[in-house]
Amino acid sequence: MGILSELKLSVPWGHIAAKAWGSLKGPPVLCLHGWLDNANSFDRLIPLLPQTFYYVAMDFGGHGLSSHHHPGFPYYQLDFVNEVCRVVTALKWKRFSLLTHSFGGVIGSMFSCVFPEMVDKLILLESSPFFLDTVEMNNLLTYRRRSIEHLLQVEAKQQRPPKVVRPEEMLQGFLKNNIQVGEECGKLLLERGTTKVPGGLVLNRDRRLGLSLGCQAQKHRHGEPWNVSGQQSDDNEQLHVGGGAGLTVERGLEGGKGLLSHGTFSLTTLGIR
């Protein structure tokens, strides 16, 4: 199944980039990628799925080829739910399914809670439904204060030009931070997640994505204790190209044929009614 088209949907701060596969007449499926990943996460999975559906994989704001949010505004989970709403409105979808990976599952779950009448199926890959974090609630004031302080620090650093990294060094850094991802998948994510400049590559993603929301996503992914300070080192901010590790799909996997039709494929499928 080849790419049908690259999409560029207008939003008040710029555009949301997306890519589409399949028949325009088929039941629509919106694909949501993981934290610091991009729409290329689904490149190897979509060909394994039924070709009777119309698949659209979007880049969240600040990710992939989508516009960054305006300066002075951090990224909140609700902002990404808003983006999903804007995308499906632009596509004129009244009801559709959500195919989500990792952090995209949190956003998909939140959207399904707010707009249950629009969601046919919610499919979660390496994710779990949205839930309230009691650690965050207990440390809310400290979290908010340090989040704002860190936002100002990151904005000051954004005045510097982005770090240029040789392609091979960028790829090796990605693979080192994501040992479960193979070289082919790493190249696929970096293809959409970087831009060629004289001397090498720079990351496309907005540096503000390394703020506190990123810490929540990391806690969600690995189940590790959350550092409410949300602090990162300069090296992590500029060289940690691992992101959400992408969605790894083996070529020989045939279980995907039943992903949307029967809710199998060893993943959680929730039907929203």
N, C-alpha and C positions, 0 to 999 in steps of 0.2 A: 504494500500500500504506500504510494508516494505522497509527498506533501502536496495538498491541494493548493494552498496559498499561505503567504505570510500576511498577517493582519496588523493594522495599526489603528487603534481605536482612540478617539480624542477624549481627553479628560481635562478638567480645569487647570491642572498643573503641567500638562503636556500630552502624553499618549501612553496607552498600555499596548505593549507588543504581544502578539500571539501567533500561533501557527496552527493550521488546520489540516485534517486528513479525512478521507471518506466522502460519502455522498451527502450533499446538502439536503437531500430529501429524507435522510435517515434520522432516527431518534437522536437528539443532541446529547453530548457528554462533554462536560467541562472538566479539564484536568488541572489540578493544582499541585505545584511542585513543593519541595521541602525548603527549609530555611537556607538562604544563601545559594540555592541552586537556581535552575531556570527551566524553561519549557523543554529543552533538549533532554531532560530527565526521562521523557516518555518516548523518545525516538525508537528505542529497541523493544518497547512493550507494545505500542500501538499496532505494529505489523502482525502481532500474534493474536490480536483480538478480532472479533467478527467485523467484517468490512461493510456491514449493512448500517453501521452507526456513523454519525458525523461527530468527530472528535476535535475539540479546540483546546489547546494547551496554552495558557497565558503566562506571561512573566509578571510576577508581582511588582508593584512599584519599587524602584531602586534595585531591581534584579534584572539580569539578562539585558534585553534591549529596551526595556521600559524606562520612561522618564523618572528621574529622581524627584522626591517631594521637595517643596519649596524650602529654602534655607530658613532656619529658625523653628522648624517643626519636626519633632522626633517621630518615629514609627510606632504606632500602637496596633494591637491585634484588630481592633474595630475598624481601623483604616483599611485593612486588607479585606475585611468583610464588605466594606463599602465598595472596594474595587471590584469584587465579584459581582455585586449588584449592578454596577455601572457597565460591566462587560456584557452581562446577560441582557440588560436593557438595550444596549447598542446592537446586540445580535437579534433582538426581538424574540427572545425565548420566553415562553410562558411557563413551561415545565421541562425539566431536564434532569440528568443524572450527574453526580459528582464523583470523579475518580481522583483520589487524593493520595499524596505520599507524605509521610512524616508531618512536618509542621503544617503542610497544606491540609492535613486531616483535621487539625484544630480549627482552622479557618472554615473548612467545609462543614464541620459540626456546628460551629457558631451560626453560620449562614442558615443551616437547616433548622436550627432552633428558632431563628427570627422569621424565616420565610418557609415554613414547612409545606405550604401549599404549592411551592414551586419545585420541590425536590422529589423526584421519582425514587432514586436510589442514591445512598451515600456509601461509597466504597472506600475503605481505609487500608492503605498499605503501610506497614511498619508505623502505625499510629494508633491512637485511641481516641474516643470521643472527648469533646471539650469538658473540662471540669474545673472547679474553683480550687486554687492552690492555697491551703491554709497557711503555709509558711509565708507566702506573699501577703496575705491579709494581716498576719501578726506583725509584719515588718513594713506595713504600707507607708508610714510617714518617712522612715529611714530610706526606703526604696525610692520614694518620690523625690526626696531632697537630693540624693546622690545621683539619681537619673538626670535631674536638671543640671547639676554641677558637671556631670560627665558630658552632657550634650554641648555645653559651652566649651569644654576642652576639645571635643572632637571638631567643632566648628572652627576653632582656632587652627587646628591642624589641617583643615581642609584648604586653608590659604596656601599651603605648600603644594607644589606639583605632585601628582601621583607618582609612586615609585615605578620605574621601568625595570622589568625583569625579563631575562632571556627566556624564550619559549621552553627550552628544555628544563631550565631551573624552575619555571612556573609549574610545569607538569610534574616534576619530581616532588616539589613542595606539596602539590595536591595529593599525590599518591602516598606521600609520607603521612599526611594528616588523615588519610582515608584508606587504611590498609586493606579494607574489604573491597575496594574498587579497582578494577583492572585498568590497564593503560588505555584501552579503546574507549571505555566509558569516561575516563578522565579527560581524554582529548575532546570527546563529544561535549562535555559540560563547559570546558574552557573555550571551545569554539564560539559559543554564544555568550560566555561570561567574560570575555576579554576583547580588547581592541588593539590592533597592530599600530605601533608608533615607531619612529626611528629608534633603533637600539633594542627593540623587543616588544613586550606586551604590557598593558596596564589593565587592571581589573575594572569591569564596567560597574560593579555594584556600588551603591552609595555607602560611604564610610560610616554613616550614621546607623547602618544596620548592625554595627557592632555594639550598640547601646544595650540597655537593660532587656529589651524584648528578645535580643539574641541570647541572653543568659537564660531567659525562660524557655526558649526553644531548645537550648542545650540540655537543660534539666529535663525537659519533656522527652528528649531523645535518649539520653543515657541514664536517667534516673539518679543522677548524682546530686549531692547537696548543692543548693543554690547560694552563691555569694551575692548578697543583696547590694553590694557596692556597685556591681556591674562594671568593674574596672577591667581594662585590657592594657597590655603593654603595647608600645609603639610597634614592636616586631609583629605581634599578633594582628594588629590592625592592618598592617601593610603586606605581610607575607603569609598570613594564614588564609590560604586560598581553598581550604578544604570544603568549607560550607557544610551543607547537609549531606554530603557524600553521594548524592544522586540516587537514582533508582536502578539497581543492578538487575538485569534480566539475561538469563542464559539463552542462547540461540535455540537450544534443543527443547525448551519448555513448551509443552503443548497444552498445559492446563488453562492457559489464558483464553482458550476458545470459549470457555463457559463463564468467563468473568462477569459479563453483563446479563447473560441469558439465564443463568442458574445460580449466581451468587457463590460459586465455588472458587477455586484457585488459592486455597489456603490463606484466606484473608477475611477480615470482618466486613460483612455487608449488612447495612441497615436499610430497610425499606421505610421511607417516610410516608406516612399516610395522613 
